[in-house]
């Protein structure tokens, strides 16, 4: 009890030094305009782009049954052309994958294994990405940013939000925001320049899982409205690649 109280006092002093008013706003279940406005500005900017490209460096904590945490790393490149094109290349220490959506089909190609699977998909990004996640548990890096209205996706379920302050990510001045949902806490760093308020970092804490593992994504190498040709999004199977069927999410869950 004494230890918990001393930690609480220490954190109180730290937040007082940083400016504690936003924290109090979050505690009473409100979304501060100082957090809501830059989030909406970022989302409106992303919605306005006809195409974009980004690079991410992601880390994910995995909690073992012993309580020990492991940190897994993955890098990714995503290219999006609205309304119906997505290409993502993902790589970690074990797996290299390519994700294609060409407006008609979704394809996932395991480069190391030489296997690929293709399934017909809805004709626009929003429906196609929902379909990929719900049916096959497939997703692309920073998929929330690909939707036509990312603000609605991000703010759904949020019960509080506040501005922590200003921070730099890879030397870029950003606004650091924090939000809370029922089972998830998440933070986002948004580039301060109103001309291009790109998201530069996200941290998501899953409070529903014991140990509260975190996902961290640092986003860079942004390109706004680059020319992206059709053939970039069309999968051409290599000569020795073998086609297999997707395992549906419900079938995978039943096997567990």
Helices and strands as residue ranges (DSSP letters): H 2-18, H 21-27, H 33-48, E 51-63, E 69-81, E 85-92, E 96-101, E 105-110, E 115-120, H 125-136, G 143-146, H 150-155, E 160-169, E 172-180, E 184-191, E 199-206, E 214-224, G 230-233, E 242-243, H 249-255
